[in-house]
């Protein structure tokens, strides 16, 4: 029986590899990966194959196929040579690993068509259910996979000219009926349906969708597995991929009340939220990327992160300003005097009004604080360290300001935004004198 591997599995297997244009040349080697945020490393023992020194460091390959002793048939995608030795051995790294499939015979042209796709994510079930065990034990049944929302609402998303339909399915695999030690394994997933789509576009969509869940949840949403099913043959293969989440030791929340925004509060408007998110990622890529770094990488320097968030909000906030007639009137006056059309102080002032007085008051975001933010930004930009201000506190404030703006852009009501802000646990520290 072949070993099943997932994105959080430690992979250390050996076998034979070959390039699609030379399937007769079987190259012995091994594949290694320890963490989901690492590439797949393939060590090829080429001295035994008769073609040494054919490749240079940095050379790239679209596909390498293999047959491994434990995992079985695999296809590695998006590879490059990262090292070589004098005796003809090579080390390659790959971004993607397909298991249970060899794509060389399927004329893989970087497009996927006629596939159903399930994406499994850590924490998806808890986004919906407060106490999974109590729900499952309501019925006297044998250990089986129990699915909720099998007929879930389908949402339609437009992404790079492609229409993608998605539905969230919740399921749990019961391995023991004992109440004391019930083994509940998560089988929840998001099912995506699409026509012909570019592989890189699809992966970009999955990563962007996980980014959205990260913002709504308040912690990184990690893709456990991507399962492709060929609609014509029902053949199933899995896709593992590197995820650029460097932060470690964060906790997956236990129940829905711990998530910043709960699914049941946004189910009806979730399609609008997803479409708006991808629209914002396209129009404000730099600002969104800076925000996601705050979720995905370890916290290092409050000074640098504070400056980064200032830059992101200054860039993103211009679209908020442009919604105001007052901004356009002031902007005309500034241009007539030869000044910049918009400044950080202007942006923060308009954002204060945009996120509502209630939210601004909750996080202590007022004219005085805006002045402090601008002064500290200017001092740090000129490599001066502010003596009186707590930069870490200002960094947390800017993070909450950005979160408030995004949730407002999603048409989420002020009460839900206030609850999301409260769940960050930053508010007491920010308002501490």
Legacy VTK file of the C-alpha trace (Angstrom):
# vtk DataFile Version 3.0
C-alpha trace
ASCII
DATASET POLYDATA
POINTS 433 float
0.000 0.000 0.000
1.389 3.376 -1.021
2.171 5.915 1.688
-0.097 8.962 1.758
1.692 12.274 2.235
0.306 15.745 2.898
1.731 19.224 3.044
2.669 18.841 6.699
4.229 15.377 6.164
7.962 14.805 6.476
9.090 13.402 3.129
12.205 11.260 2.817
11.960 8.672 0.038
14.140 7.193 -2.693
13.632 5.696 -6.137
14.173 6.581 -9.782
13.599 9.848 -11.654
13.556 10.737 -15.342
13.042 13.698 -17.628
9.997 13.450 -19.938
12.118 13.838 -23.067
14.366 10.921 -21.972
12.076 8.424 -20.205
14.534 5.589 -20.875
17.181 7.259 -18.679
16.161 6.280 -15.130
18.233 8.264 -12.602
18.553 6.938 -9.046
18.012 9.497 -6.313
16.027 10.591 -3.299
13.578 13.334 -2.347
13.555 15.183 0.989
11.357 17.794 2.644
10.852 18.422 6.372
8.441 21.393 6.549
5.589 22.758 4.433
7.420 26.078 3.898
10.400 24.365 2.259
11.005 23.288 -1.322
11.229 19.630 -2.302
14.912 18.687 -2.656
15.783 16.006 -5.214
19.274 14.505 -5.106
20.118 12.803 -8.420
23.007 10.359 -8.738
23.720 11.113 -12.381
27.177 9.524 -12.561
25.473 6.177 -13.044
23.484 7.219 -16.099
26.047 8.177 -18.714
25.224 11.884 -19.101
27.334 13.941 -16.723
27.723 17.707 -16.481
24.783 18.474 -18.729
23.244 21.086 -16.478
24.389 24.272 -14.766
23.312 25.784 -11.470
20.168 27.807 -12.121
18.947 25.704 -15.052
15.178 25.216 -14.852
12.859 22.354 -15.777
9.099 22.255 -16.068
8.639 18.613 -15.088
10.586 15.658 -13.686
8.838 12.321 -13.189
9.624 9.588 -10.691
8.727 6.293 -9.076
9.441 6.222 -5.330
9.634 3.204 -3.050
7.030 4.399 -0.533
5.009 7.127 -2.229
4.819 5.600 -5.724
4.365 7.579 -8.925
5.180 11.292 -8.617
5.573 14.331 -10.826
7.696 17.271 -9.723
6.984 20.661 -11.256
8.829 23.987 -11.478
12.353 22.776 -10.742
15.788 24.311 -10.900
19.327 23.064 -10.303
20.714 24.462 -7.029
24.000 22.527 -6.730
26.224 20.008 -8.473
29.303 18.033 -7.524
32.479 17.091 -9.385
31.362 13.491 -9.712
28.218 14.416 -11.644
25.601 14.445 -8.886
22.944 17.146 -8.880
20.530 18.657 -6.389
17.304 20.167 -7.676
14.553 21.976 -5.816
10.913 21.853 -6.822
7.946 24.021 -5.823
5.270 21.385 -6.480
4.865 17.639 -6.017
2.047 15.628 -7.602
1.562 12.217 -6.005
-0.196 9.194 -7.469
0.311 10.426 -10.999
2.914 10.629 -13.751
2.032 13.551 -16.011
4.417 12.767 -18.859
1.822 10.634 -20.646
-0.929 13.210 -20.238
0.587 15.925 -22.439
0.747 18.373 -19.551
0.877 21.822 -21.189
0.563 23.917 -18.017
-3.242 23.945 -18.257
-5.787 22.006 -16.215
-9.144 21.064 -17.658
-12.024 18.808 -16.601
-10.857 18.427 -13.004
-12.773 18.698 -9.745
-10.564 20.077 -7.017
-10.760 19.783 -3.234
-8.569 22.013 -1.070
-8.107 20.935 2.560
-7.039 23.609 5.055
-6.040 23.476 8.715
-8.730 25.139 10.799
-11.556 25.055 8.254
-13.937 22.954 10.391
-13.429 25.108 13.480
-14.466 28.173 11.470
-17.982 26.735 11.401
-18.505 24.610 14.508
-18.128 25.610 18.148
-17.843 22.064 19.507
-17.448 19.318 16.912
-17.657 16.417 19.376
-21.041 17.475 20.784
-22.507 17.801 17.290
-21.330 14.376 16.139
-22.447 12.558 19.292
-26.038 13.692 18.799
-26.662 10.590 16.687
-25.955 6.950 17.493
-23.925 5.820 14.514
-20.955 3.710 13.534
-17.613 5.377 12.767
-18.081 6.894 9.297
-17.357 10.127 7.509
-20.154 12.508 8.493
-20.628 15.435 6.151
-22.371 18.707 6.900
-23.403 21.243 4.280
-23.079 18.665 1.507
-25.446 20.850 -0.502
-23.647 24.021 0.493
-24.159 27.287 -1.305
-22.003 27.733 -4.390
-20.124 30.988 -4.778
-18.958 32.316 -8.138
-15.609 34.108 -8.381
-14.046 35.857 -11.363
-10.276 35.429 -11.516
-8.072 36.422 -14.462
-10.840 35.887 -16.969
-11.835 32.503 -15.557
-15.052 31.720 -13.674
-14.443 29.601 -10.585
-17.294 28.128 -8.533
-16.623 27.075 -4.962
-18.520 25.469 -2.116
-17.485 24.678 1.459
-18.119 21.102 2.632
-17.635 20.118 6.281
-16.889 16.533 7.201
-15.401 14.452 10.008
-13.980 10.966 9.951
-14.939 9.080 13.142
-12.457 6.422 14.207
-13.803 5.590 17.670
-17.323 5.786 19.112
-16.063 6.078 22.698
-17.093 9.430 24.164
-13.948 9.577 26.294
-11.444 9.271 23.463
-13.395 9.963 20.279
-10.907 10.329 17.417
-12.333 12.977 15.108
-10.265 13.567 12.009
-11.034 16.613 9.956
-12.342 15.911 6.466
-13.567 19.412 5.620
-12.614 20.981 2.337
-13.463 23.640 -0.212
-14.462 22.275 -3.603
-13.569 24.311 -6.671
-15.031 23.846 -10.136
-13.621 25.557 -13.200
-13.147 25.180 -16.940
-9.734 25.256 -18.549
-7.311 27.253 -16.437
-3.599 27.936 -16.404
-1.860 25.949 -13.667
0.047 28.971 -12.314
-3.155 31.042 -12.258
-4.937 28.292 -10.322
-2.133 28.065 -7.758
-2.166 31.864 -7.453
-5.893 31.690 -6.801
-5.504 29.017 -4.107
-2.767 31.013 -2.393
-4.804 34.203 -2.618
-7.849 32.427 -1.203
-5.758 31.155 1.725
-4.575 34.756 2.270
-8.198 35.883 2.565
-8.955 33.182 5.123
-5.850 34.256 7.052
-7.201 37.807 7.309
-10.657 36.593 8.357
-9.316 34.006 10.811
-6.491 36.004 12.375
-3.832 33.296 11.917
-2.200 31.589 8.888
-4.487 29.330 6.862
-2.279 26.422 5.771
-3.235 24.250 2.805
-2.977 20.603 3.940
-3.648 19.018 0.590
-5.035 19.693 -2.882
-6.896 16.774 -4.444
-7.593 16.688 -8.178
-10.194 14.313 -9.623
-10.345 13.733 -13.374
-14.026 14.178 -14.239
-13.866 11.679 -17.123
-11.955 8.835 -15.412
-12.443 9.642 -11.674
-8.673 9.258 -11.283
-7.430 11.067 -8.161
-4.047 12.701 -7.630
-2.769 14.991 -4.886
-0.722 18.177 -5.092
1.692 19.302 -2.394
3.351 22.690 -2.653
5.679 25.015 -0.884
3.910 27.680 1.165
5.713 30.864 2.093
4.675 30.901 5.749
7.773 31.362 7.893
5.997 31.922 11.195
6.029 28.827 13.416
4.381 27.700 16.645
1.138 29.579 16.011
-2.030 27.865 17.226
-4.996 26.755 15.135
-8.051 28.087 16.957
-10.209 25.582 18.836
-13.667 26.844 17.884
-15.546 29.418 15.869
-15.649 32.009 18.670
-11.860 32.349 18.473
-11.878 33.380 14.799
-11.834 37.110 14.062
-14.729 36.798 11.605
-17.017 33.750 11.831
-18.344 32.021 8.747
-21.978 32.144 9.868
-21.782 35.953 10.027
-20.660 36.357 6.406
-22.033 33.291 4.564
-24.601 35.278 2.582
-22.060 37.894 1.507
-19.067 35.594 1.113
-19.126 35.730 -2.697
-18.859 39.526 -2.587
-16.003 39.292 -0.080
-13.988 36.836 -2.206
-14.432 38.865 -5.391
-13.581 42.104 -3.588
-10.461 40.509 -2.085
-9.056 39.484 -5.460
-9.938 42.893 -6.863
-7.948 44.527 -4.063
-5.012 42.120 -4.485
-4.863 43.132 -8.127
-5.194 46.896 -7.603
-3.144 47.163 -4.382
-0.696 44.261 -4.598
2.148 45.986 -2.745
-0.027 47.028 0.193
-1.700 43.614 0.507
1.662 41.823 0.304
3.002 43.947 3.172
-0.057 43.119 5.281
0.276 39.378 4.621
3.933 39.495 5.701
2.722 40.479 9.160
0.774 37.193 9.354
3.302 34.883 7.718
6.771 35.779 8.953
8.232 36.010 12.454
8.122 39.421 14.089
11.614 40.929 13.970
11.693 44.726 14.159
8.837 47.049 15.162
10.611 49.944 13.441
10.809 48.261 10.028
7.336 46.743 10.262
5.840 50.060 11.346
7.428 51.823 8.358
6.235 49.060 6.025
2.646 49.391 7.256
2.822 53.167 6.902
3.897 52.732 3.295
1.151 50.166 2.670
-1.616 52.263 4.226
-0.438 55.435 2.491
-0.626 53.615 -0.843
-3.871 51.766 -0.165
-5.554 54.724 1.520
-5.504 56.846 -1.619
-8.460 54.823 -2.908
-10.303 55.621 0.338
-9.565 59.319 -0.091
-10.831 59.324 -3.654
-14.287 58.311 -2.412
-14.563 61.654 -0.596
-15.623 64.907 -2.247
-13.689 66.774 0.440
-10.473 65.078 -0.680
-10.940 66.169 -4.294
-11.514 69.789 -3.240
-8.400 69.781 -1.023
-6.418 67.933 -3.664
-7.115 70.656 -6.232
-5.849 73.337 -3.817
-2.676 71.372 -3.096
-1.899 70.872 -6.772
-2.303 74.595 -7.400
0.427 75.218 -4.788
2.747 72.656 -6.316
2.534 70.207 -3.388
2.142 66.440 -3.385
-1.406 65.382 -4.128
-1.702 63.243 -0.986
0.256 62.782 2.244
0.163 60.129 4.973
-1.512 62.623 7.299
-4.295 63.199 4.760
-4.772 59.472 4.198
-5.009 58.672 7.902
-7.453 61.541 8.406
-9.821 60.198 5.763
-9.445 56.628 7.053
-10.414 57.796 10.551
-13.742 58.967 9.130
-14.129 55.947 6.831
-13.905 53.267 9.527
-16.518 55.025 11.693
-16.190 56.916 14.938
-16.976 53.798 16.984
-14.100 51.723 15.564
-11.659 54.650 15.668
-12.550 55.250 19.317
-12.069 51.589 20.192
-8.451 51.574 19.002
-7.648 55.144 20.078
-7.224 56.380 16.512
-7.715 60.165 16.584
-6.078 63.369 15.329
-3.497 63.334 18.104
-2.502 59.754 17.352
-2.346 60.509 13.619
0.087 63.341 14.311
2.232 60.985 16.417
2.237 58.341 13.667
3.338 60.840 11.013
6.080 62.311 13.219
7.459 58.879 14.123
7.353 57.781 10.491
9.319 60.885 9.480
11.915 60.413 12.211
12.460 56.748 11.425
12.692 57.523 7.710
15.586 59.876 8.532
17.169 57.216 10.781
16.249 58.952 14.020
14.812 56.914 16.878
11.781 58.517 18.551
12.564 58.935 22.241
9.114 59.172 23.783
6.920 56.889 21.678
6.372 53.137 21.860
6.892 52.088 18.234
5.577 48.591 18.890
2.304 50.092 20.105
2.065 52.242 16.977
2.842 49.197 14.819
-0.073 47.276 16.381
-2.332 50.293 15.899
-1.468 50.523 12.193
-2.134 46.804 11.795
-5.605 47.231 13.330
-6.260 50.286 11.151
-5.458 48.270 8.024
-7.611 45.341 9.227
-10.514 47.711 9.945
-10.262 49.227 6.471
-10.242 45.822 4.764
-13.253 44.538 6.706
-15.062 47.779 5.891
-14.244 47.249 2.211
-15.910 43.818 2.499
-19.163 45.521 3.596
-18.921 43.904 7.029
-20.939 45.822 9.606
-19.298 47.870 12.373
-20.435 45.503 15.148
-18.641 42.563 13.499
-15.556 44.694 12.818
-15.505 45.747 16.478
-15.708 42.107 17.565
-12.898 41.170 15.156
-10.702 43.967 16.523
-11.406 42.856 20.098
-10.320 39.296 19.307
-6.817 40.440 18.333
-6.144 41.193 22.026
-4.159 44.293 20.936
-6.693 46.883 22.118
-5.860 46.877 25.881
-2.147 47.247 25.138
-2.662 50.001 22.559
-4.858 52.028 24.922
-2.596 51.467 27.929
-1.242 54.798 29.184
LINES 1 434
433 0 1 2 3 4 5 6 7 8 9 10 11 12 13 14 15 16 17 18 19 20 21 22 23 24 25 26 27 28 29 30 31 32 33 34 35 36 37 38 39 40 41 42 43 44 45 46 47 48 49 50 51 52 53 54 55 56 57 58 59 60 61 62 63 64 65 66 67 68 69 70 71 72 73 74 75 76 77 78 79 80 81 82 83 84 85 86 87 88 89 90 91 92 93 94 95 96 97 98 99 100 101 102 103 104 105 106 107 108 109 110 111 112 113 114 115 116 117 118 119 120 121 122 123 124 125 126 127 128 129 130 131 132 133 134 135 136 137 138 139 140 141 142 143 144 145 146 147 148 149 150 151 152 153 154 155 156 157 158 159 160 161 162 163 164 165 166 167 168 169 170 171 172 173 174 175 176 177 178 179 180 181 182 183 184 185 186 187 188 189 190 191 192 193 194 195 196 197 198 199 200 201 202 203 204 205 206 207 208 209 210 211 212 213 214 215 216 217 218 219 220 221 222 223 224 225 226 227 228 229 230 231 232 233 234 235 236 237 238 239 240 241 242 243 244 245 246 247 248 249 250 251 252 253 254 255 256 257 258 259 260 261 262 263 264 265 266 267 268 269 270 271 272 273 274 275 276 277 278 279 280 281 282 283 284 285 286 287 288 289 290 291 292 293 294 295 296 297 298 299 300 301 302 303 304 305 306 307 308 309 310 311 312 313 314 315 316 317 318 319 320 321 322 323 324 325 326 327 328 329 330 331 332 333 334 335 336 337 338 339 340 341 342 343 344 345 346 347 348 349 350 351 352 353 354 355 356 357 358 359 360 361 362 363 364 365 366 367 368 369 370 371 372 373 374 375 376 377 378 379 380 381 382 383 384 385 386 387 388 389 390 391 392 393 394 395 396 397 398 399 400 401 402 403 404 405 406 407 408 409 410 411 412 413 414 415 416 417 418 419 420 421 422 423 424 425 426 427 428 429 430 431 432
